Structure formats: C-alpha cells, structure tokens
Amino acid sequence: MVSITRCYECEDGGVRAETAGFEKASHEYERGRPGYPAEAVAFIVETAGLGPGKTVVDLAAGTGKLTRALAGSGAEVIAVEPLDTMRERLVEQLPRVAAISGSAESTGLAAGIADAVTIAQAFHWFAGEDALAEIQRVLKPEGLMCLIWNRRDLSDPAQASIARLTAPHIGHAPSYGSGHWQQVMAVTSRFRLAAEHHCEMTQELDRKGVADRVASTSYIANLSDGVRIPLLEQIEALVPPSGTTLLSYTTDTYAYRRL
C-alpha cells in the first residue's frame, strides 16, 4: 500500500433532490459501501486530537460507515443525518451514538460544540458558503473540518467495467471529481488547509455485494425498475457465481482548520 501525507502546519511545510436515491437504498448502502482504511481514520483522529473529553460531529453520517470508526477514538460522537432511513440504519448499528436529524446548513447543534466535524463521501453534495458558515459555527476556535472520500480506482479492471456500465446514467449528480468542492475551499475565508492524506484500499465483495455497491449510488437508486434491475444483473455478471472480486479505491482525506 502506498500512502501520502502532507501537513501544511508543520514547520517543514441542505439536502438536494438527487439524494432521494439514498433514502431508497439505505440497506444497499450499508451492505455494499466500504468503510474507511484504518490509516485514514488514524490520520483524522491524530490530526484533530480526538480522544476522551473531545467531541466530533459526523455530518451527513449516512448509515455510520465513518461514525463507527470515530467512536473507537473514545471521543463523544454526534451523528447528523437528514435522511430518516439512513439514520435508522445508523442507529441499528450504533445504538449508543447520538444520532440527530439535521443538514449541513442547519445542524441544530449549539455553537462551538465540536473539536472536529467530519464529512465522509458527502461534501460535494453541499459544498458552499452556507454549509461552511454552519460548520464554522459548530466548531470550537481552531477546530478541524475533515473531509474524506473513497474514490474508485479506474485502473482496476473491475472498477473500470462497473464505470463503463454506469456512466450513461450519471446525469448531473454532484461528484468529488467535478472539482467544485475544491473551488469552494480555495476561495473561502472560513477555513485553511492544514493537512492531507492519501492511501489505497481494497474491498472484497461477492456478486450480491457488488450489485449492492452500485445500487447504493444515488443516481442508480433513482432509476426506474425497468432500467435499474437489468443494469444490476449486468453488474452481478461481472463476478463468478460462487466467487468474489476485489474493488480498488484511493482514499483521500483533507483536514481544514477553522479560522
């Protein structure tokens, strides 16, 4: 595994309509989406100084893929998720974690409550000054906003085949790759980039797991049955009936300091 960390502080250096698909596919999301590599989670925990006595808000927490890893730090974790079915899956998995309904622009949390705010696989959906103003309000002075994504590695033949089959259905859904979120962060006066970390990971899935992974994508979940079901059958056919396949990802993590 190759990993890269850059530290810029070291001495040396609202819910969009398109997200309705996540509401429909919360079970597939929990079954098919990967978690996050231990070294990426460790980067967040160490950079933000998380541990007992600290509070982290996991914003747009989904079914809790990152939330459960953060809970292992010993910090108090508050999960904020606007979609009811996603939040229900999270509570099933993590009954002791506080899970509340709220959006990036309106969390419902008190000002200055958090040492860190984490956003996994979601910032591209709401990147903008309204969300940044709310995250800045929730954070303590000098607190961190940590953004993390698992990106499909398209040099992986399995991922490339999946991308080929799903590409005609993407439409205009927001994405990490559009670069819009980076443009927002480049001009905001609310945060500065403090550090970043990049590593690789793999996910082993059987036929049903690969289909769930694809079905959990918002634009696939929003397709009509007549289009979605045949597509998922094509996806399943990429994996031997009694076998598994490895899907490769690059995990990108960015830590931004509140100004």
C-alpha positions as CSV (number, residue, x, y, z in Angstrom):
1,M,0.0,0.0,0.0
2,V,1.3,3.5,-0.9
3,S,0.2,6.4,1.3
4,I,1.0,10.1,1.2
5,T,0.5,12.6,4.0
6,R,1.1,16.3,3.7
7,C,1.0,18.7,6.7
8,Y,0.7,22.4,6.0
9,E,1.0,23.4,9.6
10,C,4.2,21.5,10.3
11,E,7.4,23.6,10.5
12,D,8.5,21.8,7.3
13,G,5.9,22.6,5.3
14,G,-29.3,21.4,2.7
15,V,-30.4,18.3,1.1
16,R,-30.6,18.2,-2.7
17,A,-33.4,16.4,-4.5
18,E,-31.0,14.0,-6.1
19,T,-30.2,12.5,-2.7
20,A,-33.6,10.8,-2.7
21,G,-31.8,7.8,-4.0
22,F,-30.0,7.3,-0.7
23,E,-33.4,7.3,1.0
24,K,-34.4,4.4,-1.2
25,A,-31.2,2.4,-1.0
26,S,-30.2,2.6,2.7
27,H,-30.0,-1.1,3.1
28,E,-27.8,-1.5,-0.1
29,Y,-25.7,1.4,1.2
30,E,-25.0,-0.3,4.5
31,R,-24.3,-3.7,2.8
32,G,-22.4,-2.6,-0.2
33,R,-20.4,0.6,0.7
34,P,-16.9,0.1,2.1
35,G,-15.7,1.5,5.4
36,Y,-12.6,3.6,5.6
37,P,-8.9,2.5,5.9
38,A,-7.5,2.4,9.4
39,E,-4.7,4.7,8.5
40,A,-7.1,7.3,7.1
41,V,-9.1,7.2,10.3
42,A,-5.9,7.4,12.4
43,F,-4.9,10.5,10.4
44,I,-8.2,12.2,11.3
45,V,-8.0,11.1,15.0
46,E,-4.4,12.2,15.3
47,T,-4.7,15.5,13.3
48,A,-7.8,16.5,15.2
49,G,-6.5,15.3,18.6
50,L,-9.6,13.1,19.2
51,G,-10.0,11.1,22.3
52,P,-11.8,11.1,25.7
53,G,-13.1,14.5,26.5
54,K,-13.3,15.6,22.9
55,T,-16.4,15.9,20.7
56,V,-16.6,15.1,17.0
57,V,-19.7,15.8,14.8
58,D,-20.0,13.3,11.9
59,L,-22.0,15.4,9.4
60,A,-24.1,13.7,6.7
61,A,-23.2,10.5,8.5
62,G,-25.3,8.2,6.4
63,T,-25.5,4.7,7.8
64,G,-22.5,5.4,10.0
65,K,-19.6,4.0,7.9
66,L,-17.2,6.5,9.4
67,T,-19.1,7.1,12.6
68,R,-18.3,3.6,14.0
69,A,-14.6,4.1,13.3
70,L,-14.6,7.5,15.1
71,A,-16.4,6.0,18.1
72,G,-13.3,3.9,18.7
73,S,-11.3,7.0,19.4
74,G,-13.0,7.5,22.7
75,A,-14.3,10.9,21.7
76,E,-18.0,11.7,22.0
77,V,-19.5,11.3,18.6
78,I,-22.7,13.1,17.4
79,A,-24.0,11.8,14.1
80,V,-26.0,14.3,12.0
81,E,-28.0,12.8,9.1
82,P,-31.0,14.4,7.3
83,L,-32.4,11.2,5.7
84,D,-34.6,9.1,8.0
85,T,-33.9,5.7,6.6
86,M,-30.1,6.3,6.5
87,R,-30.3,7.4,10.1
88,E,-32.3,4.3,11.1
89,R,-29.6,2.1,9.7
90,L,-27.0,4.0,11.7
91,V,-29.0,3.6,14.9
92,E,-29.4,-0.1,14.3
93,Q,-25.6,-0.4,14.1
94,L,-24.7,2.2,16.8
95,P,-27.4,2.4,19.3
96,R,-25.2,4.3,21.8
97,V,-24.2,7.1,19.4
98,A,-26.3,10.2,19.5
99,A,-27.9,10.5,16.0
100,I,-29.9,13.5,15.1
101,S,-31.8,14.9,12.1
102,G,-30.1,17.9,10.6
103,S,-28.5,19.3,7.4
104,A,-25.1,20.8,6.6
105,E,-26.7,24.2,6.6
106,S,-28.7,23.7,9.7
107,T,-27.4,21.1,12.1
108,G,-29.4,22.1,15.2
109,L,-26.3,22.0,17.3
110,A,-25.0,24.6,19.7
111,A,-22.2,26.9,18.7
112,G,-18.7,25.8,19.5
113,I,-19.7,22.3,20.5
114,A,-17.2,20.3,18.3
115,D,-13.5,19.8,18.3
116,A,-13.9,18.4,14.8
117,V,-16.5,18.0,12.1
118,T,-16.1,15.0,9.8
119,I,-17.8,14.6,6.4
120,A,-17.4,11.3,4.6
121,Q,-18.3,10.8,1.0
122,A,-20.7,13.8,1.0
123,F,-19.1,17.3,1.0
124,H,-19.5,17.6,-2.8
125,W,-23.3,17.5,-2.3
126,F,-23.5,20.7,-0.3
127,A,-20.1,22.5,-0.7
128,G,-20.9,26.2,-0.4
129,E,-20.7,29.1,2.0
130,D,-24.0,28.4,3.8
131,A,-22.7,24.9,4.9
132,L,-19.2,26.3,5.7
133,A,-20.8,29.0,7.8
134,E,-22.7,26.4,9.8
135,I,-19.7,24.1,10.2
136,Q,-17.6,27.1,11.3
137,R,-20.2,28.0,13.9
138,V,-20.4,24.5,15.3
139,L,-16.6,24.1,15.6
140,K,-14.5,25.4,18.5
141,P,-11.8,28.0,17.6
142,E,-9.1,26.3,15.7
143,G,-11.3,23.2,15.3
144,L,-10.9,21.0,12.2
145,M,-13.2,20.1,9.4
146,C,-12.1,16.7,8.0
147,L,-13.3,15.6,4.5
148,I,-12.8,12.0,3.4
149,W,-13.7,10.1,0.2
150,N,-13.2,6.6,-1.1
151,R,-12.6,7.1,-4.8
152,R,-13.0,4.2,-7.2
153,D,-9.6,3.3,-8.8
154,L,-10.4,3.1,-12.5
155,S,-7.1,1.4,-13.3
156,D,-8.7,-1.6,-11.6
157,P,-10.4,-3.7,-14.4
158,A,-13.4,-4.5,-12.2
159,Q,-14.0,-0.8,-11.3
160,A,-13.5,0.2,-14.9
161,S,-16.1,-2.3,-16.0
162,I,-18.6,-1.0,-13.4
163,A,-17.9,2.6,-14.6
164,R,-18.5,1.7,-18.2
165,L,-21.9,0.2,-17.4
166,T,-23.0,3.0,-15.0
167,A,-21.6,6.0,-16.9
168,P,-24.7,6.5,-19.1
169,H,-26.8,7.1,-16.0
170,I,-24.8,9.6,-14.1
171,G,-26.5,12.7,-15.4
172,H,-25.7,15.9,-13.4
173,A,-25.3,14.4,-9.9
174,P,-22.7,16.3,-7.9
175,S,-19.4,14.4,-7.6
176,Y,-15.9,14.5,-6.0
177,G,-14.4,14.5,-9.4
178,S,-16.2,17.7,-10.6
179,G,-13.7,19.8,-8.6
180,H,-16.5,22.2,-7.5
181,W,-15.8,21.5,-3.8
182,Q,-12.1,22.3,-4.3
183,Q,-13.0,25.6,-5.9
184,V,-15.2,26.5,-2.9
185,M,-12.4,25.6,-0.4
186,A,-9.9,27.6,-2.4
187,V,-11.8,30.9,-2.0
188,T,-13.4,30.6,1.4
189,S,-12.1,32.8,4.2
190,R,-13.6,30.4,6.9
191,F,-11.0,27.6,6.7
192,R,-7.5,26.9,5.6
193,L,-6.0,23.6,4.5
194,A,-4.0,22.1,7.4
195,A,-3.0,18.6,6.1
196,E,-4.0,15.9,3.7
197,H,-3.6,12.1,3.5
198,H,-3.9,9.7,0.6
199,C,-3.8,5.9,0.7
200,E,-5.1,2.8,-1.1
201,M,-7.6,0.2,-0.1
202,T,-9.5,-2.8,-1.4
203,Q,-13.0,-4.2,-0.8
204,E,-13.8,-7.9,-1.3
205,L,-17.4,-8.5,-2.4
206,D,-19.5,-11.4,-3.8
207,R,-22.0,-11.0,-6.6
208,K,-24.7,-9.5,-4.4
209,G,-22.3,-7.3,-2.7
210,V,-21.1,-5.7,-5.9
211,A,-24.7,-5.2,-7.0
212,D,-25.4,-3.5,-3.6
213,R,-22.3,-1.3,-4.0
214,V,-23.7,0.0,-7.3
215,A,-27.3,0.1,-6.2
216,S,-26.3,2.4,-3.3
217,T,-25.3,5.2,-5.7
218,S,-27.9,7.9,-5.7
219,Y,-28.3,8.1,-9.5
220,I,-28.7,4.3,-9.8
221,A,-31.2,4.1,-7.0
222,N,-33.3,6.8,-8.7
223,L,-33.6,4.8,-12.0
224,S,-36.9,3.1,-12.8
225,D,-37.1,-0.6,-12.1
226,G,-37.1,-1.3,-15.8
227,V,-33.6,0.2,-16.2
228,R,-32.1,-0.4,-12.7
229,I,-32.8,-4.1,-12.4
230,P,-31.3,-5.2,-15.8
231,L,-28.3,-2.9,-15.1
232,L,-27.7,-4.6,-11.7
233,E,-27.9,-8.0,-13.4
234,Q,-25.1,-6.9,-15.7
235,I,-23.1,-5.8,-12.7
236,E,-23.6,-9.1,-11.0
237,A,-22.5,-11.0,-14.1
238,L,-19.0,-9.4,-13.7
239,V,-18.4,-11.7,-10.7
240,P,-18.3,-15.5,-10.9
241,P,-21.5,-17.0,-9.4
242,S,-19.7,-18.6,-6.4
243,G,-16.7,-16.2,-6.3
244,T,-15.7,-12.8,-5.1
245,T,-13.9,-9.8,-6.6
246,L,-11.7,-7.1,-5.2
247,L,-12.6,-3.5,-5.8
248,S,-9.7,-1.0,-5.5
249,Y,-10.1,2.5,-4.1
250,T,-8.0,5.6,-3.3
251,T,-8.9,7.2,-0.1
252,D,-8.4,11.0,0.0
253,T,-8.6,12.8,3.3
254,Y,-8.3,16.6,3.9
255,A,-8.1,18.5,7.2
256,Y,-9.2,22.1,7.2
257,R,-8.5,24.5,10.2
258,R,-11.3,26.8,11.3
259,L,-10.3,30.5,11.0
